[in-house]
Amino acid sequence: MIRLRKSKNPSPSVEIVAPRDGWILERMCEELVRRLDYCRASEQPTGVLPIGYYMNYALSPPTKVFATELAFFTHIEESDPNRRKQFFSIASKVDIAVCQSTRYKHALNEHLPHLATEVISPGVDTDVFKPRPLRIGVVGRNYDYTPRKGDRLLREIWGTDGIEFAVTGSGWSVPHQHLPEEELPRFYQSLDYLLITSLWEGGPMCALEALATGIPIIAPPVGWVPDLPHMEYPTGDAKALRAVLENCVQERTKLREAVINRGWDEFARQHDRVFRALMAQPPTTQRREA
């Protein structure tokens, strides 16, 4: 965690009014107070500090308490006309509306074109919420008298970064277990993909079992695989198979990258930018004219 505590004005300047109910609004307040040394938390507005921040907007009283006020706007209760009216009524009296999403920033700007708005979404702890390795399963019995199950191919792609292999059956030269048939459904359910390494096949049965469990399969065009939905690679081609596996890992990485910059540090940085701009204004201009 990066602590943004190098303030030229270390005395409290921002009072964050937030509930203490153990939910996300309380967490948001705590993350700001932890990082910004000029912020303090309260459950009720006191008006003692020059800037007040209502988290959530519904905590704002009918009249102004602070010289400068901000409020955090989550969403509009579309099915409740009174709450919808309250949403815009409170927005009309704050100096800055901080919106959780661009959707409601646009809604506010349409109704109140002169209102200053910001979009700052709550953070996510990316050190806690992080992907596990892709779990790729191999099911079946390998035979020592024929290479058709692809044991050599499995050895070649073993250790691919970002992947945890889970092999069940017998006769494999890689670490494996033997599960009784009644435990196979749960095994399939634990997978992200089923991998078929066979060089030629009549089936295999594991393709049907995986798909019946809703698990996608990565397989060469052997047996009845071409008749089934699958991610294909050329039969016996370790390089091509590794590329397919790496692409699967990259697809998951892209999902994480979409929110990797939405951590709590960034949440605090964006608020710090807004708060410092307000604190830099002369007291006579901190209050927005109605």
DAFEN-V984674 format. One record per residue. N is the residue number from 1. RES is the residue in one letter. BURIAL is # if it has 9 or more other ideal C-beta (glycine too) atoms within 8 Angstrom, else .. Layout:
n->{N:N}
res->{RES:RES}
burial->{BURIAL:BURIAL}
This chain:
n->{1:2:3:4:5:6:7:8:9:10:11:12:13:14:15:16:17:18:19:20:21:22:23:24:25:26:27:28:29:30:31:32:33:34:35:36:37:38:39:40:41:42:43:44:45:46:47:48:49:50:51:52:53:54:55:56:57:58:59:60:61:62:63:64:65:66:67:68:69:70:71:72:73:74:75:76:77:78:79:80:81:82:83:84:85:86:87:88:89:90:91:92:93:94:95:96:97:98:99:100:101:102:103:104:105:106:107:108:109:110:111:112:113:114:115:116:117:118:119:120:121:122:123:124:125:126:127:128:129:130:131:132:133:134:135:136:137:138:139:140:141:142:143:144:145:146:147:148:149:150:151:152:153:154:155:156:157:158:159:160:161:162:163:164:165:166:167:168:169:170:171:172:173:174:175:176:177:178:179:180:181:182:183:184:185:186:187:188:189:190:191:192:193:194:195:196:197:198:199:200:201:202:203:204:205:206:207:208:209:210:211:212:213:214:215:216:217:218:219:220:221:222:223:224:225:226:227:228:229:230:231:232:233:234:235:236:237:238:239:240:241:242:243:244:245:246:247:248:249:250:251:252:253:254:255:256:257:258:259:260:261:262:263:264:265:266:267:268:269:270:271:272:273:274:275:276:277:278:279:280:281:282:283:284:285:286:287:288:289:290}
res->{M:I:R:L:R:K:S:K:N:P:S:P:S:V:E:I:V:A:P:R:D:G:W:I:L:E:R:M:C:E:E:L:V:R:R:L:D:Y:C:R:A:S:E:Q:P:T:G:V:L:P:I:G:Y:Y:M:N:Y:A:L:S:P:P:T:K:V:F:A:T:E:L:A:F:F:T:H:I:E:E:S:D:P:N:R:R:K:Q:F:F:S:I:A:S:K:V:D:I:A:V:C:Q:S:T:R:Y:K:H:A:L:N:E:H:L:P:H:L:A:T:E:V:I:S:P:G:V:D:T:D:V:F:K:P:R:P:L:R:I:G:V:V:G:R:N:Y:D:Y:T:P:R:K:G:D:R:L:L:R:E:I:W:G:T:D:G:I:E:F:A:V:T:G:S:G:W:S:V:P:H:Q:H:L:P:E:E:E:L:P:R:F:Y:Q:S:L:D:Y:L:L:I:T:S:L:W:E:G:G:P:M:C:A:L:E:A:L:A:T:G:I:P:I:I:A:P:P:V:G:W:V:P:D:L:P:H:M:E:Y:P:T:G:D:A:K:A:L:R:A:V:L:E:N:C:V:Q:E:R:T:K:L:R:E:A:V:I:N:R:G:W:D:E:F:A:R:Q:H:D:R:V:F:R:A:L:M:A:Q:P:P:T:T:Q:R:R:E:A}
burial->{.:.:.:#:.:.:#:.:.:.:.:.:#:#:#:#:#:#:#:.:.:.:.:.:#:#:#:#:#:#:#:#:#:.:#:#:.:#:#:#:#:#:.:.:#:.:.:.:#:#:#:#:#:#:#:#:#:.:#:#:.:.:.:.:#:#:.:#:#:#:#:#:#:.:.:.:.:.:.:.:.:.:#:#:.:#:#:#:.:#:#:.:#:#:#:#:#:#:#:#:.:.:.:#:#:.:#:#:#:.:.:#:.:.:#:.:#:#:#:#:.:.:#:#:.:#:.:.:.:.:.:.:.:#:#:#:#:#:#:.:.:#:.:.:.:.:.:#:#:#:#:.:#:#:#:.:#:.:.:#:.:#:#:.:#:#:#:#:#:.:#:#:.:#:.:#:.:.:.:.:.:.:.:#:.:.:#:#:.:.:#:.:#:#:#:#:#:#:#:.:#:.:#:#:.:#:#:#:#:#:#:.:#:.:#:#:#:#:#:#:.:#:#:#:#:.:.:#:.:#:#:.:#:.:#:.:#:#:.:#:#:#:#:#:#:#:.:#:#:.:.:#:#:.:.:#:.:.:.:.:.:#:#:#:#:#:#:#:#:#:#:#:.:#:#:.:.:#:#:.:.:.:.:.:.:#:.:.:.:.}
